[in-house]
């Protein structure tokens, strides 16, 4: 990395950690595009999933009591089953077309929800299976498994604390599985410092966010992730 690229990556990590700790998701959506752009698909995704796991660990201590273990399990089972298989099947696939297709799907889903669409089936067990599987695909392709899970959460009536706690629990487990499937790249001290600073700032703001703001932020970050996948690919 050049010095400029490294500074840009640190800014992405800081802002991503802020979003993650304030809303329950967002780290990879903000940080993944710039990290993949400057490190390449393999190393970029490996670093993103490692940092994503860490970005949920500290906030989970605060919101763990609000998490819904059953929902985490429903989302996690298809993710754990599918992630190694997807990583194996896509090991030789063209990541450009995969990222474009994934980004397009995310944008279409966010647009539908932003217009007021409510998919009741998405909050049911079969919806959780679809969200978990799709999240596994996006996490392997671009390190951005958040949008399907965010859309799942947006169709529930969870409070902001419940949303954050449930998402933290899921993302920690998912990123451990993804890291074992695609490889582990440990961050350096500057990356860890940016992560801690962003996390602390987000945790201070999180209790002041109303439910409507959290839902809007989740949808906005999902849209950002979809656009980032396409822009990073082309």
N, C-alpha and C positions, 0 to 999 in steps of 0.2 A: 504493500500500500504506500502511496505517497502521503506526505504529511496532511495535505488537504483532504484526501480520501479518508484518512484515519480520523480526522476531526469530524468529518461528516458522519462516519459510522458511529462515533461516540455520541454525537447529537441524536442520532436515531435510537441508540440504546437508551439514552436518558429519557427521551420523549415516550418511547415505547413502554419503559418501566413505569412512568407516570400514568399512562393510560391503563396499564394492566392493574396497578394497585388501586386506581380510582374507580374503575368500572368492572373489573373481573376479567377483562380480555383487552387485547390491543397491542401487546408487546411485539409479536411477530408481524402484525399488520403494518406497524410503523417501521420496525427495524429491519425486517427481512429484505425488502427491496434493495436498500442501500448496501446491506452486508453481502447479499448475493451478487449485486452488481460489481463490487470491488474484490470479493474473494472467489467468485465463481460459484456455480450451482452446488457442487459437492461440499466444499469447505464452508460456503455460506449457510447452507441448510444445517450442516452439522453444528456450527456455532449458534445459529438461531435457536435450535431446539434445546441446546444446553442452557443458554441464557433464559429461554422461555420458562424452563423448569425452575430455575432459580428465582425468576421474577414473581412466581406465584407462591414460593415457599414461605416468605416472611409474612405477606398479607394473609395467608391461610391461618396463621396463628390467631389473628384478630377475628376472622369470620368463620372459623371452622364450626362453631356451635350453630351457625345458621344454615350450614350446608345440608343438602338432601342426599343422603347416601344411596337411596334407591335410584334416584335419577342419575347419579354418578355411575352407578353400576350398569344401568341400562345403556348409557352412552359408551361406557368403557369396554364392555364385552365385545361388540363388533369392531371397535378400534383395535383392541389387542389381537383379535383373530386376524383382521385384515391387513394391519400394518406390515408385518414381515412378508406376507404374500404379495402385497402391492410393491414393496421395495424390490422383491425378487423379479416380478414380472416386468417392472419398468426399468430395470437396470440398464437396458440398451435402448430404451425409447428416446425419441427426440424431445428434450425437455421444453423446447420452444412451443410446440403445438400443444403439449399437455398443459402448460401454464396458461396459454391463451384460452383454451377450452374451459379450464377451471375458473379463470378470471371472469369470463363471460357468464358462466352459470351463477357465480356469486353476485355479480352486478344485477342480473335479471331477478334473482330472489330478493335482493335488498330493495329494488325498485317496487316490486309487488307489495312488500310489507310496508314500505314508506307511504304507499297510496292507500293503506288501510286494510290490506288483505290479511285475513286471519285464517290460518290453516290448522284447524282443530286437531287433525290427525297427527300433526308434527309434534304435539305435546303428549301423544300416546306412545306406548312401547314400540310400535312399528315405526313411528316417526323418529324415535330415539335411535333405532337401528339404522335408519337411513342417514340421520345426522352424524352418527358415530362413524359409519363407513365412509361417508363423503369427507369427513374431517380427516380420517386416516389418509385418504388419497391426497388431499391438499397439503397435509403436513409432510408427506414424503416428497411431493413434487416441489413445494416451495417453502416449507416450514410455516405455513399459514393455515393451521387447522381450525382457527377460531370462527370464521364466518358461519359454517353450518351449526355450530354449537350456539353461537349468538342468536341465530334465527330461531333455533329451538327454544332458547330462553325467552326470546321476545314474544313467543306464543303462550307463555305461562303467565300466571298472576303473581309471580314471586316478587318479594320486596328487593330493594337494592342489595341489602346485606345477604339475603338468601341467594340471589343471582351471583354475587361475587364469591361467596363461600363455595357454592356448587361448582362454578367454573374453575376456581383455583384447584380444587381437589381433582377434577377431571384432567386439567391441563398438566399438572405435575405427573400424574400416572401416564398420560399419553406421551409426553415428551421423553420420559424414561424409555418407553417401548420404542419410540421412533429413533432415539439416539442409539439404542442397541441394534437397530435395523440398518441405519444409514451411516453410522460412525459417530464418534465423539471428538469434538475439538474444544479443548479447554480455553476459556478466556484468560486474557492477561489482566494485570492489576488495573490499568486504565479502564478497561471494559467493565470490570467488577465495580470500580468506583462510580462510574456513570450509572450502572444498574442500581446501586444502593441509594444514590442521591435521588434518582427519579422515583424509586419506590417510596422513599421517605416523604417526598413532596406529595405524591398521590395519596398516601395513607392519611395525610393531614386533611386533604380536601374531601375524601370519600364520604365521611359522615354528613357533609353539608349538601350532598347531591340528592335531589328528589327523584322519585321513580321515573317520571317522564324524561328527565334529563339523562338518566342512565340508559333508558331504552333508545333515545335519540343518539347517544354516544356510541352504543353498541352497533346500531345500524350504520352510523357514519364511519366507524372504524372498519366494519365489514365491507362497505363500499370502497374505502381506501385500499383495503387488501386486494379486492378484485381488480381495481385499476392498477395497483402496484404489480400484480402478477403479469398483466398484459404488457405494461410499459417495460418492466424488467426483461420480458422475453423478447420483445422486438427492438 
